[in-house]
Amino acid sequence: MRNIEMVVDENNILTIKVDLSKEFGLSSSGKSVIIASTDGNQSVPSPKDGIKIGVNVYKGKGS
């Protein structure tokens, strides 16, 4: 994962933290700039099995 932190609290609430000031270069299409990504589906750090997440945070190339 790039620039994504996940925490599940005691009430089973998932919190995702992303630093919006970071950039990781252009997407594969070259149309957007990657800010954060799970790089595909990832397991959620949860006591429940089988929960997955997929996140991409990006902005337009000219933004």
PDB file of N, CA, C, O and CB in Angstrom:
ATOM      1  N   MET A   1       0.843  -1.180   0.000  1.00  0.00           N
ATOM      2  CA  MET A   1       0.000   0.000   0.000  1.00  0.00           C
ATOM      3  C   MET A   1       0.884   1.237   0.000  1.00  0.00           C
ATOM      4  O   MET A   1       1.969   1.259   0.581  1.00  0.00           O
ATOM      5  CB  MET A   1      -0.957   0.002   1.216  1.00  0.00           C
ATOM      6  N   ARG A   2       0.396   2.234  -0.653  1.00  0.00           N
ATOM      7  CA  ARG A   2       1.120   3.503  -0.721  1.00  0.00           C
ATOM      8  C   ARG A   2       0.291   4.602  -0.065  1.00  0.00           C
ATOM      9  O   ARG A   2      -0.800   4.931  -0.529  1.00  0.00           O
ATOM     10  CB  ARG A   2       1.451   3.874  -2.191  1.00  0.00           C
ATOM     11  N   ASN A   3       0.827   5.172   1.034  1.00  0.00           N
ATOM     12  CA  ASN A   3       0.253   6.344   1.676  1.00  0.00           C
ATOM     13  C   ASN A   3      -1.152   6.104   2.234  1.00  0.00           C
ATOM     14  O   ASN A   3      -1.976   7.018   2.242  1.00  0.00           O
ATOM     15  CB  ASN A   3       0.216   7.479   0.699  1.00  0.00           C
ATOM     16  N   ILE A   4      -1.428   4.897   2.694  1.00  0.00           N
ATOM     17  CA  ILE A   4      -2.724   4.589   3.297  1.00  0.00           C
ATOM     18  C   ILE A   4      -2.477   3.863   4.615  1.00  0.00           C
ATOM     19  O   ILE A   4      -1.745   2.875   4.671  1.00  0.00           O
ATOM     20  CB  ILE A   4      -3.613   3.724   2.335  1.00  0.00           C
ATOM     21  N   GLU A   5      -3.103   4.375   5.671  1.00  0.00           N
ATOM     22  CA  GLU A   5      -3.088   3.709   6.962  1.00  0.00           C
ATOM     23  C   GLU A   5      -4.522   3.333   7.307  1.00  0.00           C
ATOM     24  O   GLU A   5      -5.434   4.144   7.147  1.00  0.00           O
ATOM     25  CB  GLU A   5      -2.454   4.616   8.069  1.00  0.00           C
ATOM     26  N   MET A   6      -4.725   2.107   7.779  1.00  0.00           N
ATOM     27  CA  MET A   6      -6.057   1.648   8.171  1.00  0.00           C
ATOM     28  C   MET A   6      -6.023   1.182   9.614  1.00  0.00           C
ATOM     29  O   MET A   6      -5.096   0.492  10.036  1.00  0.00           O
ATOM     30  CB  MET A   6      -6.553   0.512   7.244  1.00  0.00           C
ATOM     31  N   VAL A   7      -7.063   1.574  10.379  1.00  0.00           N
ATOM     32  CA  VAL A   7      -7.194   1.157  11.766  1.00  0.00           C
ATOM     33  C   VAL A   7      -8.654   0.799  12.006  1.00  0.00           C
ATOM     34  O   VAL A   7      -9.560   1.524  11.593  1.00  0.00           O
ATOM     35  CB  VAL A   7      -6.711   2.277  12.751  1.00  0.00           C
ATOM     36  N   VAL A   8      -8.870  -0.324  12.677  1.00  0.00           N
ATOM     37  CA  VAL A   8     -10.213  -0.715  13.096  1.00  0.00           C
ATOM     38  C   VAL A   8     -10.261  -0.569  14.616  1.00  0.00           C
ATOM     39  O   VAL A   8      -9.462  -1.180  15.326  1.00  0.00           O
ATOM     40  CB  VAL A   8     -10.567  -2.192  12.638  1.00  0.00           C
ATOM     41  N   ASP A   9     -11.203   0.242  15.118  1.00  0.00           N
ATOM     42  CA  ASP A   9     -11.282   0.456  16.562  1.00  0.00           C
ATOM     43  C   ASP A   9     -12.108  -0.625  17.243  1.00  0.00           C
ATOM     44  O   ASP A   9     -12.579  -1.559  16.593  1.00  0.00           O
ATOM     45  CB  ASP A   9     -11.874   1.826  16.861  1.00  0.00           C
ATOM     46  N   GLU A  10     -12.282  -0.495  18.547  1.00  0.00           N
ATOM     47  CA  GLU A  10     -12.979  -1.512  19.337  1.00  0.00           C
ATOM     48  C   GLU A  10     -14.451  -1.645  18.984  1.00  0.00           C
ATOM     49  O   GLU A  10     -15.089  -2.634  19.345  1.00  0.00           O
ATOM     50  CB  GLU A  10     -12.850  -1.197  20.795  1.00  0.00           C
ATOM     51  N   ASN A  11     -14.999  -0.652  18.276  1.00  0.00           N
ATOM     52  CA  ASN A  11     -16.399  -0.709  17.827  1.00  0.00           C
ATOM     53  C   ASN A  11     -16.521  -1.184  16.383  1.00  0.00           C
ATOM     54  O   ASN A  11     -17.581  -1.051  15.772  1.00  0.00           O
ATOM     55  CB  ASN A  11     -17.052   0.663  17.968  1.00  0.00           C
ATOM     56  N   ASN A  12     -15.436  -1.740  15.833  1.00  0.00           N
ATOM     57  CA  ASN A  12     -15.390  -2.211  14.441  1.00  0.00           C
ATOM     58  C   ASN A  12     -15.600  -1.097  13.432  1.00  0.00           C
ATOM     59  O   ASN A  12     -16.200  -1.316  12.379  1.00  0.00           O
ATOM     60  CB  ASN A  12     -16.432  -3.279  14.224  1.00  0.00           C
ATOM     61  N   ILE A  13     -15.109   0.102  13.745  1.00  0.00           N
ATOM     62  CA  ILE A  13     -15.147   1.234  12.818  1.00  0.00           C
ATOM     63  C   ILE A  13     -13.789   1.323  12.132  1.00  0.00           C
ATOM     64  O   ILE A  13     -12.755   1.457  12.787  1.00  0.00           O
ATOM     65  CB  ILE A  13     -15.498   2.578  13.561  1.00  0.00           C
ATOM     66  N   LEU A  14     -13.809   1.244  10.799  1.00  0.00           N
ATOM     67  CA  LEU A  14     -12.583   1.346  10.011  1.00  0.00           C
ATOM     68  C   LEU A  14     -12.303   2.814   9.718  1.00  0.00           C
ATOM     69  O   LEU A  14     -13.167   3.533   9.215  1.00  0.00           O
ATOM     70  CB  LEU A  14     -12.695   0.529   8.691  1.00  0.00           C
ATOM     71  N   THR A  15     -11.081   3.253  10.038  1.00  0.00           N
ATOM     72  CA  THR A  15     -10.646   4.612   9.724  1.00  0.00           C
ATOM     73  C   THR A  15      -9.490   4.506   8.747  1.00  0.00           C
ATOM     74  O   THR A  15      -8.543   3.751   8.966  1.00  0.00           O
ATOM     75  CB  THR A  15     -10.232   5.405  11.017  1.00  0.00           C
ATOM     76  N   ILE A  16      -9.578   5.278   7.659  1.00  0.00           N
ATOM     77  CA  ILE A  16      -8.535   5.296   6.631  1.00  0.00           C
ATOM     78  C   ILE A  16      -7.866   6.660   6.669  1.00  0.00           C
ATOM     79  O   ILE A  16      -8.543   7.688   6.641  1.00  0.00           O
ATOM     80  CB  ILE A  16      -9.121   4.991   5.205  1.00  0.00           C
ATOM     81  N   LYS A  17      -6.549   6.672   6.731  1.00  0.00           N
ATOM     82  CA  LYS A  17      -5.786   7.919   6.795  1.00  0.00           C
ATOM     83  C   LYS A  17      -4.901   8.030   5.560  1.00  0.00           C
ATOM     84  O   LYS A  17      -4.144   7.114   5.240  1.00  0.00           O
ATOM     85  CB  LYS A  17      -4.929   7.984   8.092  1.00  0.00           C
ATOM     86  N   VAL A  18      -5.007   9.182   4.860  1.00  0.00           N
ATOM     87  CA  VAL A  18      -4.229   9.451   3.650  1.00  0.00           C
ATOM     88  C   VAL A  18      -3.635  10.850   3.767  1.00  0.00           C
ATOM     89  O   VAL A  18      -4.346  11.801   4.087  1.00  0.00           O
ATOM     90  CB  VAL A  18      -5.112   9.319   2.357  1.00  0.00           C
ATOM     91  N   ASP A  19      -2.342  10.979   3.510  1.00  0.00           N
ATOM     92  CA  ASP A  19      -1.684  12.281   3.481  1.00  0.00           C
ATOM     93  C   ASP A  19      -1.870  12.863   2.077  1.00  0.00           C
ATOM     94  O   ASP A  19      -1.225  12.421   1.126  1.00  0.00           O
ATOM     95  CB  ASP A  19      -0.153  12.164   3.860  1.00  0.00           C
ATOM     96  N   LEU A  20      -2.749  13.849   1.954  1.00  0.00           N
ATOM     97  CA  LEU A  20      -3.085  14.412   0.639  1.00  0.00           C
ATOM     98  C   LEU A  20      -1.978  15.277   0.043  1.00  0.00           C
ATOM     99  O   LEU A  20      -2.094  15.715  -1.101  1.00  0.00           O
ATOM    100  CB  LEU A  20      -4.341  15.229   0.747  1.00  0.00           C
ATOM    101  N   SER A  21      -0.907  15.531   0.794  1.00  0.00           N
ATOM    102  CA  SER A  21       0.202  16.332   0.259  1.00  0.00           C
ATOM    103  C   SER A  21       1.197  15.487  -0.539  1.00  0.00           C
ATOM    104  O   SER A  21       2.067  16.039  -1.213  1.00  0.00           O
ATOM    105  CB  SER A  21       0.930  17.040   1.397  1.00  0.00           C
ATOM    106  N   LYS A  22       1.083  14.163  -0.474  1.00  0.00           N
ATOM    107  CA  LYS A  22       2.026  13.284  -1.177  1.00  0.00           C
ATOM    108  C   LYS A  22       1.550  12.957  -2.582  1.00  0.00           C
ATOM    109  O   LYS A  22       0.351  12.948  -2.862  1.00  0.00           O
ATOM    110  CB  LYS A  22       2.236  11.996  -0.394  1.00  0.00           C
ATOM    111  N   GLU A  23       2.505  12.688  -3.456  1.00  0.00           N
ATOM    112  CA  GLU A  23       2.211  12.252  -4.826  1.00  0.00           C
ATOM    113  C   GLU A  23       3.178  11.124  -5.187  1.00  0.00           C
ATOM    114  O   GLU A  23       4.333  11.126  -4.762  1.00  0.00           O
ATOM    115  CB  GLU A  23       2.330  13.447  -5.849  1.00  0.00           C
ATOM    116  N   PHE A  24       2.690  10.154  -5.980  1.00  0.00           N
ATOM    117  CA  PHE A  24       3.489   8.993  -6.360  1.00  0.00           C
ATOM    118  C   PHE A  24       3.601   8.833  -7.867  1.00  0.00           C
ATOM    119  O   PHE A  24       3.737   7.718  -8.371  1.00  0.00           O
ATOM    120  CB  PHE A  24       2.898   7.742  -5.762  1.00  0.00           C
ATOM    121  N   GLY A  25       3.545   9.948  -8.587  1.00  0.00           N
ATOM    122  CA  GLY A  25       3.724   9.892 -10.024  1.00  0.00           C
ATOM    123  C   GLY A  25       2.424   9.657 -10.769  1.00  0.00           C
ATOM    124  O   GLY A  25       1.344   9.618 -10.180  1.00  0.00           O
ATOM    125  N   LEU A  26       2.554   9.503 -12.065  1.00  0.00           N
ATOM    126  CA  LEU A  26       1.390   9.351 -12.936  1.00  0.00           C
ATOM    127  C   LEU A  26       0.817   7.938 -12.878  1.00  0.00           C
ATOM    128  O   LEU A  26       1.521   6.963 -12.615  1.00  0.00           O
ATOM    129  CB  LEU A  26       1.761   9.698 -14.367  1.00  0.00           C
ATOM    130  N   SER A  27      -0.466   7.869 -13.130  1.00  0.00           N
ATOM    131  CA  SER A  27      -1.135   6.570 -13.259  1.00  0.00           C
ATOM    132  C   SER A  27      -0.643   5.879 -14.526  1.00  0.00           C
ATOM    133  O   SER A  27       0.073   6.478 -15.328  1.00  0.00           O
ATOM    134  CB  SER A  27      -2.687   6.737 -13.288  1.00  0.00           C
ATOM    135  N   SER A  28      -1.026   4.630 -14.700  1.00  0.00           N
ATOM    136  CA  SER A  28      -0.580   3.901 -15.889  1.00  0.00           C
ATOM    137  C   SER A  28      -1.107   4.525 -17.176  1.00  0.00           C
ATOM    138  O   SER A  28      -0.459   4.423 -18.218  1.00  0.00           O
ATOM    139  CB  SER A  28      -1.022   2.450 -15.807  1.00  0.00           C
ATOM    140  N   SER A  29      -2.276   5.171 -17.122  1.00  0.00           N
ATOM    141  CA  SER A  29      -2.814   5.834 -18.318  1.00  0.00           C
ATOM    142  C   SER A  29      -2.154   7.184 -18.567  1.00  0.00           C
ATOM    143  O   SER A  29      -2.221   7.721 -19.673  1.00  0.00           O
ATOM    144  CB  SER A  29      -4.322   6.019 -18.185  1.00  0.00           C
ATOM    145  N   GLY A  30      -1.511   7.733 -17.524  1.00  0.00           N
ATOM    146  CA  GLY A  30      -0.871   9.040 -17.650  1.00  0.00           C
ATOM    147  C   GLY A  30      -1.834  10.202 -17.513  1.00  0.00           C
ATOM    148  O   GLY A  30      -1.436  11.351 -17.705  1.00  0.00           O
ATOM    149  N   LYS A  31      -3.091   9.938 -17.185  1.00  0.00           N
ATOM    150  CA  LYS A  31      -4.106  10.987 -17.104  1.00  0.00           C
ATOM    151  C   LYS A  31      -4.268  11.572 -15.707  1.00  0.00           C
ATOM    152  O   LYS A  31      -4.863  12.638 -15.548  1.00  0.00           O
ATOM    153  CB  LYS A  31      -5.422  10.448 -17.567  1.00  0.00           C
ATOM    154  N   SER A  32      -3.742  10.882 -14.685  1.00  0.00           N
ATOM    155  CA  SER A  32      -3.913  11.368 -13.319  1.00  0.00           C
ATOM    156  C   SER A  32      -2.657  11.106 -12.497  1.00  0.00           C
ATOM    157  O   SER A  32      -1.806  10.294 -12.858  1.00  0.00           O
ATOM    158  CB  SER A  32      -5.131  10.703 -12.658  1.00  0.00           C
ATOM    159  N   VAL A  33      -2.572  11.827 -11.372  1.00  0.00           N
ATOM    160  CA  VAL A  33      -1.451  11.700 -10.448  1.00  0.00           C
ATOM    161  C   VAL A  33      -1.928  10.903  -9.236  1.00  0.00           C
ATOM    162  O   VAL A  33      -2.941  11.242  -8.624  1.00  0.00           O
ATOM    163  CB  VAL A  33      -0.896  13.107 -10.023  1.00  0.00           C
ATOM    164  N   ILE A  34      -1.201   9.854  -8.896  1.00  0.00           N
ATOM    165  CA  ILE A  34      -1.572   9.003  -7.776  1.00  0.00           C
ATOM    166  C   ILE A  34      -1.155   9.655  -6.464  1.00  0.00           C
ATOM    167  O   ILE A  34      -0.008  10.072  -6.302  1.00  0.00           O
ATOM    168  CB  ILE A  34      -0.933   7.612  -7.915  1.00  0.00           C
ATOM    169  N   ILE A  35      -2.099   9.737  -5.531  1.00  0.00           N
ATOM    170  CA  ILE A  35      -1.842  10.269  -4.189  1.00  0.00           C
ATOM    171  C   ILE A  35      -1.738   9.125  -3.191  1.00  0.00           C
ATOM    172  O   ILE A  35      -0.904   9.163  -2.287  1.00  0.00           O
ATOM    173  CB  ILE A  35      -2.956  11.258  -3.763  1.00  0.00           C
ATOM    174  N   ALA A  36      -2.581   8.106  -3.349  1.00  0.00           N
ATOM    175  CA  ALA A  36      -2.550   6.941  -2.455  1.00  0.00           C
ATOM    176  C   ALA A  36      -3.221   5.766  -3.154  1.00  0.00           C
ATOM    177  O   ALA A  36      -4.083   5.953  -4.013  1.00  0.00           O
ATOM    178  CB  ALA A  36      -3.256   7.252  -1.092  1.00  0.00           C
ATOM    179  N   SER A  37      -2.820   4.556  -2.781  1.00  0.00           N
ATOM    180  CA  SER A  37      -3.432   3.374  -3.368  1.00  0.00           C
ATOM    181  C   SER A  37      -3.181   2.155  -2.498  1.00  0.00           C
ATOM    182  O   SER A  37      -2.127   2.020  -1.878  1.00  0.00           O
ATOM    183  CB  SER A  37      -2.900   3.138  -4.778  1.00  0.00           C
ATOM    184  N   THR A  38      -4.168   1.272  -2.465  1.00  0.00           N
ATOM    185  CA  THR A  38      -3.957  -0.020  -1.824  1.00  0.00           C
ATOM    186  C   THR A  38      -3.281  -0.984  -2.794  1.00  0.00           C
ATOM    187  O   THR A  38      -2.939  -2.104  -2.413  1.00  0.00           O
ATOM    188  CB  THR A  38      -5.293  -0.604  -1.327  1.00  0.00           C
ATOM    189  N   ASP A  39      -3.085  -0.563  -4.045  1.00  0.00           N
ATOM    190  CA  ASP A  39      -2.472  -1.415  -5.077  1.00  0.00           C
ATOM    191  C   ASP A  39      -3.237  -2.731  -5.211  1.00  0.00           C
ATOM    192  O   ASP A  39      -2.662  -3.817  -5.138  1.00  0.00           O
ATOM    193  CB  ASP A  39      -0.984  -1.696  -4.741  1.00  0.00           C
ATOM    194  N   GLY A  40      -4.539  -2.603  -5.407  1.00  0.00           N
ATOM    195  CA  GLY A  40      -5.413  -3.771  -5.500  1.00  0.00           C
ATOM    196  C   GLY A  40      -6.165  -3.965  -4.201  1.00  0.00           C
ATOM    197  O   GLY A  40      -6.099  -3.123  -3.306  1.00  0.00           O
ATOM    198  N   ASN A  41      -6.869  -5.056  -4.100  1.00  0.00           N
ATOM    199  CA  ASN A  41      -7.643  -5.332  -2.897  1.00  0.00           C
ATOM    200  C   ASN A  41      -6.730  -5.864  -1.798  1.00  0.00           C
ATOM    201  O   ASN A  41      -5.862  -6.702  -2.038  1.00  0.00           O
ATOM    202  CB  ASN A  41      -8.773  -6.338  -3.194  1.00  0.00           C
ATOM    203  N   GLN A  42      -6.948  -5.353  -0.582  1.00  0.00           N
ATOM    204  CA  GLN A  42      -6.156  -5.742   0.577  1.00  0.00           C
ATOM    205  C   GLN A  42      -7.077  -6.170   1.708  1.00  0.00           C
ATOM    206  O   GLN A  42      -8.225  -5.730   1.775  1.00  0.00           O
ATOM    207  CB  GLN A  42      -5.242  -4.587   1.031  1.00  0.00           C
ATOM    208  N   SER A  43      -6.589  -7.013   2.583  1.00  0.00           N
ATOM    209  CA  SER A  43      -7.353  -7.411   3.760  1.00  0.00           C
ATOM    210  C   SER A  43      -7.406  -6.264   4.757  1.00  0.00           C
ATOM    211  O   SER A  43      -6.416  -5.563   4.970  1.00  0.00           O
ATOM    212  CB  SER A  43      -6.741  -8.665   4.412  1.00  0.00           C
ATOM    213  N   VAL A  44      -8.578  -6.080   5.366  1.00  0.00           N
ATOM    214  CA  VAL A  44      -8.759  -5.070   6.396  1.00  0.00           C
ATOM    215  C   VAL A  44      -8.273  -5.650   7.723  1.00  0.00           C
ATOM    216  O   VAL A  44      -8.573  -6.802   8.038  1.00  0.00           O
ATOM    217  CB  VAL A  44     -10.254  -4.614   6.488  1.00  0.00           C
ATOM    218  N   PRO A  45      -7.519  -4.859   8.513  1.00  0.00           N
ATOM    219  CA  PRO A  45      -7.041  -5.365   9.805  1.00  0.00           C
ATOM    220  C   PRO A  45      -8.192  -5.441  10.807  1.00  0.00           C
ATOM    221  O   PRO A  45      -8.355  -4.558  11.649  1.00  0.00           O
ATOM    222  CB  PRO A  45      -5.909  -4.466  10.357  1.00  0.00           C
ATOM    223  N   SER A  46      -8.968  -6.484  10.708  1.00  0.00           N
ATOM    224  CA  SER A  46     -10.196  -6.613  11.493  1.00  0.00           C
ATOM    225  C   SER A  46     -10.278  -8.002  12.104  1.00  0.00           C
ATOM    226  O   SER A  46      -9.727  -8.958  11.559  1.00  0.00           O
ATOM    227  CB  SER A  46     -11.437  -6.336  10.622  1.00  0.00           C
ATOM    228  N   PRO A  47     -10.968  -8.114  13.239  1.00  0.00           N
ATOM    229  CA  PRO A  47     -11.168  -9.444  13.818  1.00  0.00           C
ATOM    230  C   PRO A  47     -12.082 -10.328  12.965  1.00  0.00           C
ATOM    231  O   PRO A  47     -12.114 -11.545  13.150  1.00  0.00           O
ATOM    232  CB  PRO A  47     -11.747  -9.314  15.211  1.00  0.00           C
ATOM    233  N   LYS A  48     -12.817  -9.728  12.043  1.00  0.00           N
ATOM    234  CA  LYS A  48     -13.682 -10.500  11.151  1.00  0.00           C
ATOM    235  C   LYS A  48     -12.876 -10.899   9.915  1.00  0.00           C
ATOM    236  O   LYS A  48     -12.189 -10.063   9.328  1.00  0.00           O
ATOM    237  CB  LYS A  48     -14.957  -9.680  10.749  1.00  0.00           C
ATOM    238  N   ASP A  49     -12.956 -12.146   9.524  1.00  0.00           N
ATOM    239  CA  ASP A  49     -12.206 -12.646   8.367  1.00  0.00           C
ATOM    240  C   ASP A  49     -12.891 -12.291   7.056  1.00  0.00           C
ATOM    241  O   ASP A  49     -14.111 -12.139   6.998  1.00  0.00           O
ATOM    242  CB  ASP A  49     -12.030 -14.156   8.464  1.00  0.00           C
ATOM    243  N   GLY A  50     -12.096 -12.164   6.012  1.00  0.00           N
ATOM    244  CA  GLY A  50     -12.623 -12.031   4.663  1.00  0.00           C
ATOM    245  C   GLY A  50     -13.002 -10.628   4.221  1.00  0.00           C
ATOM    246  O   GLY A  50     -13.509 -10.461   3.112  1.00  0.00           O
ATOM    247  N   ILE A  51     -12.774  -9.608   5.052  1.00  0.00           N
ATOM    248  CA  ILE A  51     -13.117  -8.240   4.663  1.00  0.00           C
ATOM    249  C   ILE A  51     -11.957  -7.662   3.866  1.00  0.00           C
ATOM    250  O   ILE A  51     -10.810  -7.671   4.312  1.00  0.00           O
ATOM    251  CB  ILE A  51     -13.434  -7.353   5.914  1.00  0.00           C
ATOM    252  N   LYS A  52     -12.273  -7.164   2.688  1.00  0.00           N
ATOM    253  CA  LYS A  52     -11.264  -6.606   1.779  1.00  0.00           C
ATOM    254  C   LYS A  52     -11.607  -5.152   1.465  1.00  0.00           C
ATOM    255  O   LYS A  52     -12.749  -4.718   1.619  1.00  0.00           O
ATOM    256  CB  LYS A  52     -11.172  -7.441   0.466  1.00  0.00           C
ATOM    257  N   ILE A  53     -10.592  -4.413   1.022  1.00  0.00           N
ATOM    258  CA  ILE A  53     -10.785  -3.021   0.626  1.00  0.00           C
ATOM    259  C   ILE A  53      -9.887  -2.721  -0.564  1.00  0.00           C
ATOM    260  O   ILE A  53      -8.779  -3.247  -0.663  1.00  0.00           O
ATOM    261  CB  ILE A  53     -10.485  -2.052   1.806  1.00  0.00           C
ATOM    262  N   GLY A  54     -10.368  -1.879  -1.463  1.00  0.00           N
ATOM    263  CA  GLY A  54      -9.586  -1.384  -2.586  1.00  0.00           C
ATOM    264  C   GLY A  54      -9.798   0.112  -2.690  1.00  0.00           C
ATOM    265  O   GLY A  54     -10.927   0.568  -2.873  1.00  0.00           O
ATOM    266  N   VAL A  55      -8.718   0.887  -2.574  1.00  0.00           N
ATOM    267  CA  VAL A  55      -8.824   2.349  -2.561  1.00  0.00           C
ATOM    268  C   VAL A  55      -7.800   2.943  -3.511  1.00  0.00           C
ATOM    269  O   VAL A  55      -6.644   2.522  -3.542  1.00  0.00           O
ATOM    270  CB  VAL A  55      -8.623   2.909  -1.130  1.00  0.00           C
ATOM    271  N   ASN A  56      -8.235   3.920  -4.280  1.00  0.00           N
ATOM    272  CA  ASN A  56      -7.345   4.748  -5.086  1.00  0.00           C
ATOM    273  C   ASN A  56      -7.700   6.200  -4.840  1.00  0.00           C
ATOM    274  O   ASN A  56      -8.867   6.583  -4.923  1.00  0.00           O
ATOM    275  CB  ASN A  56      -7.447   4.394  -6.601  1.00  0.00           C
ATOM    276  N   VAL A  57      -6.689   7.014  -4.534  1.00  0.00           N
ATOM    277  CA  VAL A  57      -6.874   8.452  -4.360  1.00  0.00           C
ATOM    278  C   VAL A  57      -5.981   9.117  -5.401  1.00  0.00           C
ATOM    279  O   VAL A  57      -4.780   8.852  -5.461  1.00  0.00           O
ATOM    280  CB  VAL A  57      -6.524   8.932  -2.879  1.00  0.00           C
ATOM    281  N   TYR A  58      -6.577   9.981  -6.219  1.00  0.00           N
ATOM    282  CA  TYR A  58      -5.807  10.582  -7.311  1.00  0.00           C
ATOM    283  C   TYR A  58      -6.380  11.941  -7.665  1.00  0.00           C
ATOM    284  O   TYR A  58      -7.475  12.306  -7.236  1.00  0.00           O
ATOM    285  CB  TYR A  58      -5.802   9.664  -8.550  1.00  0.00           C
ATOM    286  N   LYS A  59      -5.614  12.688  -8.463  1.00  0.00           N
ATOM    287  CA  LYS A  59      -6.087  13.980  -8.971  1.00  0.00           C
ATOM    288  C   LYS A  59      -5.725  14.059 -10.442  1.00  0.00           C
ATOM    289  O   LYS A  59      -4.865  13.328 -10.935  1.00  0.00           O
ATOM    290  CB  LYS A  59      -5.467  15.184  -8.170  1.00  0.00           C
ATOM    291  N   GLY A  60      -6.406  14.966 -11.130  1.00  0.00           N
ATOM    292  CA  GLY A  60      -6.131  15.151 -12.554  1.00  0.00           C
ATOM    293  C   GLY A  60      -4.705  15.635 -12.771  1.00  0.00           C
ATOM    294  O   GLY A  60      -4.142  16.331 -11.925  1.00  0.00           O
ATOM    295  N   LYS A  61      -4.140  15.275 -13.874  1.00  0.00           N
ATOM    296  CA  LYS A  61      -2.751  15.592 -14.212  1.00  0.00           C
ATOM    297  C   LYS A  61      -2.476  17.096 -14.130  1.00  0.00           C
ATOM    298  O   LYS A  61      -1.403  17.498 -13.680  1.00  0.00           O
ATOM    299  CB  LYS A  61      -2.421  15.079 -15.616  1.00  0.00           C
ATOM    300  N   GLY A  62      -3.419  17.924 -14.552  1.00  0.00           N
ATOM    301  CA  GLY A  62      -3.212  19.367 -14.558  1.00  0.00           C
ATOM    302  C   GLY A  62      -3.678  20.071 -13.308  1.00  0.00           C
ATOM    303  O   GLY A  62      -3.669  21.301 -13.261  1.00  0.00           O
ATOM    304  N   SER A  63      -4.083  19.333 -12.293  1.00  0.00           N
ATOM    305  CA  SER A  63      -4.617  19.950 -11.055  1.00  0.00           C
ATOM    306  C   SER A  63      -3.525  20.402 -10.123  1.00  0.00           C
ATOM    307  O   SER A  63      -3.811  20.935  -9.051  1.00  0.00           O
ATOM    308  CB  SER A  63      -5.519  18.980 -10.323  1.00  0.00           C
TER     309      SER A  63
END
